[in-house]
Amino acid sequence: MAEAATPTFQLADEGQCLVLSGDWVIDQDCPAFGALRQQLQQAQPAHLTCDTDTLGEWDSALPAFLLQCHAYCGEAGIDFDSAALPEGARRLLGLATAVKPHRPAPEAGRSLLEILDLRHRLKEGRKILVDHLEFIGEATIALGKLLTGRANTRREDFLTFIHQSGPDAFSIVTLTSFLVGMILAYLGAAQLAQFGAQIYVADLVTIGMLREMGALMVAVVMAGRTGAAYAAQLGTMQTREEIDAIVTLGISPMEFLVLPRMVALVLIMPLLVLYANVVGIFGGAIVAAGLDVSFIQFSQQMTNVFSFAHLGTGLLKSVFFGLLIAIAGCRAGIQCGRSSAAVGEAATRAVVTSIIYLIVADAAFNILFQELGI
């Protein structure tokens, strides 16, 4: 087998003829186009032809080199003649250059409103709002059917989601609530110790956990845990076309898939918040014990400030928080795309949307309770 000839090129006839020699194959160390560009810039020919009399074997390395040459000639105003090229190379080059590359026109000066594209953003916001309202409306209709016994909702599914949202979440709820209670106690103690009022750490921890931190921290945990799980479960069913199969059978996905998840989370949230309140207050009591506040003193002070108004405030928040988390998670899953990447995006969107819902709802509740004097 003959040894392959080294691929070379040179410019002849005062730079108007490109002579190609050797075997232009990928296995060879083919010349880079940069060297030819420099020679063309020096010669500045008006016309460039090709001479392939000494050209040996070739593969895709040759058309790739010629395509760069053709592109440069087009930019420099040089007439590139490919008639002398091998027929296959000439056809490949013609196919590659049949459509000119898209070059976006330079943008003219635009106003700030055009740059921000406010009209498009308003349309997108309106579409998102309409989608939310449609989903909430369908969920409300499905809930009405459930209350009247006409919904396609299985009891087994409901119990499964109760267990997934409740007992399976005890460990993470215990940890976060205990630490939050300790953090509240430490923060309060740092200020109250200046006045010798460490006993009021019990007031801070009790009221803080009952009214705010118990419900909010459980909601954040459930948003990252259960809300994302709902989105991933429904999103996976969407990619496998299982939801389409359910619709084909004449079953409403809202009743069969969304409703049991939503009801389970709404019912389990108050129980988790009650548990979180107890654990958080216990964590605060441990910190208070290190401040020379005995458990008996802490318990007495806690009893003095405890009220069902504080407890009911947190439980009312928990119900709405659970509803918002379920809506965000299920909506992200139902509207998921058909790829594995879309499932991950749906889970992320569910968590982000849930947290935004929680912050806005918590602020609204606090303003409302303040106005009502609760």
N, C-alpha and C positions, 0 to 999 in steps of 0.2 A: 504494500500500500504506500503510495507516494506521500511524501511529507507535505503538509499544507504550506502554501506560499504565504508570506507575511503580507497582510493587507496594507496598502499605502495609497496615497493620493498626491497629486501635484497639479499646480495650475500652469497651463501652457498657453501659447498664443496670446501673450500679454495679459494673462489672467482671464481670458474668455473661454477657456476650455478646461474642464475638470477631468483629469485622467485618473481612472480608478484601476488599480492593479491588485493582484493577489486574491486570496480567498477571504471574503468578508463574511465570516461566520462567527457565531457567539463564542466558540471555543478559542478563537484567536484574540489577541490584544488589538482590537480595532482602534484606529485613531479617533481622538475626540474632535468634535466639531469646532471647538474653540480655536484650534490651530488654523482651520480653514477660514474661520471668520476673520482672523487677523490678516490673513493673506488677501482676502476679498476687500477688506477695508483699505489695504494699501494699494491694491490694483485698481479698485473702483471701476470694474467693467460695466458696460451698458448691457451686455448680453453674455449669458453663460450657457455653454453646451457641455455635453458629457461624452467622454471617450471610454468605451468599455472593451476595447479590443484585447487588452491584457487582463481583463477581469476573469478570475477563476470561479470557484464555487461561492455561493452566497445564500444567506438565510435572512432572518428578520433584522440582523445587524445592519445590512445595507439599506433597506427602506427607512429604518430609524434615522440613519445618518442623512439620507437624502431628504427626509421630511424636515429636518432642522435646516438644511441648506435651502430648501424651497421656502420655508418661512422667513429666513433671513433675506433672501432675494426679494420676497414680497415687501418686506419692510424697507429695504434699501433701494427699491425701484429698479432692480435688475431683472431682465427678462430671462427666466429660467426655461431652457429647452430640454425636455426629457425624452426626445424622440429616439436617441441612441441607446437608451437604457434597455436592459432585457425586458421582454414583454411582461413577465410576471411582476418585476419590480415597478415597471411603468404603470401597470394596472393597480397595484397596491398603493402607489403614490397618488394616482388619480382618485382612488377611492377615499384615501385619507384627507385629500384636499378638496373634495367635492363640495363640502359645506364649510364656509368660512367660520372661524371661531367667533363666538358671541363676545362682543365688546360693549359693555354698558355705556350708554352715553353719559358724558359728564353732567352732574346735577347742577342745574341752575340755582341761583340764590332762592331759597325757600323761606317762607315765614316761619315763625316759631310754632304756630298752630299746625302747619303742614309737617314740620319735623316731628312734633309730638303725635301727629295723626289722631287728634282728639275724637274725630268722628268715628274712626274705626274702633278706638278704645271704648267709646260709648256704646257702639253696637255690640261689641264683645261683652261688655258689662250687662247690657240688657238681655243678651242671650243667656248668660250665666244665671241671671236672676229668674228668667222665665223657666229655665231648666230646674232650678231649685223649687220654684213654686209648683211646677208640674209633678215633680217627685213627691213633694209634701202632699199635694192633692191626691195622688194615687195611693200614697200610704194611708191617708185619712179614710179614703173609700174602702181600702182593704181592712182597716181597723173596724170600720162600721160593719162590714160583712162578718168579721170575726166575732163581734159582740152579738150579732144576730144568728150565729151558727151557720153561716153560709160560705165561709172562707175555706179554701183548700190549704189548710194548715194542719200539719201532723203534730200530735202531742209529743211523739218521740223526738222530733227535731227541737221542739221547744225545751224539753228537759235536757237535751244535749247542750244547747247553748246556755242554759242556766248553769250547768256544771262548768262549762268552759269559761263563762264570765265570772262565776262566783268562787267555788272552792279552788279552782286552779289558780286563781289570782291572790289567794290568801298570803302566800309567802312574800310577794313583792309589795303588797299593800301593807303587810306587817312591818317590813323593813322601812319603807318610806315614811309611814305614819309615825313610827317610833322615833326616827331621826328628826322628823319635822317638829315633833313635840319637844325633843331635846334642844333643837335650835331655837325655838321660840323661848324656851326657858333661859337659855344662855343669853340671848339678846336682851330679854327683859331684865335679867339679873345684873347685866353690866350697867344699866342705867339706875335701876331701883336700889342697888347697893350704895349708891352715892348718898341716898337719903335714909338708909337703914330700913328700907321697906321691902326686904326680900320676900316677905310673906305674900305680897301681891303678885309674885310670880304665878301663883295658883290662878289668880284672876285672869292674867294675860293668857296663860296656856289654855285654860278652860274655854274662855270666850273665843279665843283665836281658833281653836280646833273646832268648836261647835258651829260657829258662824261662817268661817272662811276656809281655813286650811284643810280641814278634814274633807270637805266636799271637793275643793279645788284640786288637791293633790291626788285623790282617788280618781278624779276625772282625767287628769293629765296622764296618770298611769294607764288607765283604761283606753285612752285615746291612742297611746303608743303601743298598747298590747292588743286589746280587743278590736279597736277601730281598724287598725292595720290588718288584723287577721280577717275581719269581715271583707275588706277590700281585696285581699289576696285570694280568699276562698272564692268569692264571686267572680273575680277577674280570671282565675284559672278556669272556672266553669265557662266563662265567656270564650276563652281561647280554644277550649275543647268543644265548643258549640253545644254544650249541654243545656244552656239557657234557651238556645234556639229549639232544641228538641222539646223542652218543656212547653214552650209557646206552641209548637206544632201539635202537641197533645191537648191543647186547649186549656192549659193551666196557667194561671197568672203568676209570673215570677215574683210579683210584689207580694202576693198572698203566700206562696209556697216557700220563697227564699228569704225575702226581706222581713216580712212581718214577725216570724218567730225570733229572729235575731234582735229586732228592735224591741219587742215586748220583753224578751229575756233580759236585755241590758237595762231597760227602764225599771224593771221590778227588782233587779239585784243591786242596783246602785245604792238605794237607801240603806240596805243591809250592810253593804261594804262600808258606807260612810259611818254608820253606827259603830261598826267594829274598829274603823280607823280612829274615830274619836276616843274610844276607850284606850287603844294602844298609844295614841299620841299623848293623852293626858298622863298615862303611866310613865311615858318617857320623860315628860316634864317633871313628874314627881321625883324621879330618880335624880335629876339635876338639882331640884330644890333640896333634896336631902343633903347634897354636898354643900349647900348654903346655910346649913343649920336650921332648915325648915323640915320638921319631922313629917312623917306620913300622916299622922293624926292632924297636925296643924294644916297641912296641905288639903286633906279631905274636908275639914271643917270650912276652910276658906272656899274650896271648890263648891261645897253645898250652898254657901251663902250667895254665890254669883250665878249658880245654875238656874236656868229658867227654860220653860218649854218654848218660849219665843226664840231663844238662841238655837235650841235644838231643831225646832221646826224650820227656821231659816235655812240651816244647812241641809236638812232633808229635802226641802222644796227645791233648793238649787240642784241637789243630786239628781232629782227626777228629770229636770230639764237638761242637765248636763248629759245624762245617759241618752236622752232622746236625740240631742244634737250629735253626740258621738256616733250613734247608730245611723243617723241620716247621712252624715259625712262618709262613714265607712262603706255603707251599702250603696250609696249613690256612686262613689268612686269605683266600686267593683262592678256594678251593673253597666256603667258607661265606659268600662275598660276596653282597650283595643284588642286586637287579635294576635298579639305577639307576646313573647315572654318578657320583653322589655317593658311593654305596656302594663304588665302586672306589677312590676316594681314601681313604675310611675304612679299607678293607682294607689298602692300602699303608701307611698310618700305623700301623695295629694290628700289622702284620707287623714293622715296624722296632722299635716299642716293646716288643713281646713278645720279639723276638730279643735285644734289649739286656738285658732283665731275665733271660732265660735265661742269657745269657753271664756276667753278673755273679754269679748264683747258682752256676752250674757252675764258674766260675773259683775262687770262694771254697771250694766243696766240694773241688775238686782240690787246692788249696793245703793245706787241712786234712788231706786224706788223705795227701798226700806228706810232710807234716810228721810225721804219726804213723808212717808207714812209714820215715822217715829217708832219703827219696830226695832 
